[in-house]
């Protein structure tokens, strides 16, 4: 910021999980901060999968614990960051296994991915096996919850993008 310049004020407010444009913006923030805080655009073949793994589950299944950091611009409140959480990780993951991951598996089924690449890791997070289903075929999956370490009771994510 230069001397004399002014930026629009920021505020924290509940995320509008039922607003497709707001969800799109949150997914975009997820993508633009996924490379250790930097932009992951071009690093993954399926950029939407990042949001499907790290943001969408919270927006869809824990919307009461989803907030955005928003910049107020001319009467509009545009998300520039988000805070997502689940109160009970074990119950949250059971709900995702029942209602979220099957939908994501159906979306990505049949697509080939480079073994060991970022898309393969994301698919493992989404419980998409090499067999295209969610069954345990002895394949290695990332440890821990959607956003927490193994054994955590709670999971949370916070991300900001300019």
Steps between C-alpha positions, in 0.01 A plus 500: 500500500634842414465811709157645451352184346216320665386142484145384552426387856512132589247314708436144613154367426330162459571337165205483263528130424179513295638770267672334198711811430625512859581127492685554169701782660589283802611220267711756311664616824570135581671454163697825524637414845552122466870509408634574847306826500569566133299443185450134401347587163672279244635260762194274495301365208166534684503835686144451623610192694701721737180679604308173504752361752588800715205744490185343357450242775485773765273726297260214431509313832609754764372833365439634852880489552594662169599867485664725246730796532332740261602828342211745478500647149223734395232328703620151405680275744766303307677208675879530514553226758314233688483318831343154493458258788324186617393457860551122512744365242400135541129575449585741219704237316223243539258751345742566214545126440123468477405811305797699359771263374267281290403810300864601452597144403225500237632830359860380461438133421670372188752785477861391493754665727877491522598261783660692784395837356292766675175383341563145625554636852181708480304199378633301796381779732158469336515124555509432127695180455669372188187288466286818480306427816528569871566141604817413686723315255806534721609820328687764698287799598612826659476484879275720707171672437400728220688779672631355824769265618424141589318486831390864502146565619471813290614602156536850368640687202576866458622649172535851362573617149544856378 
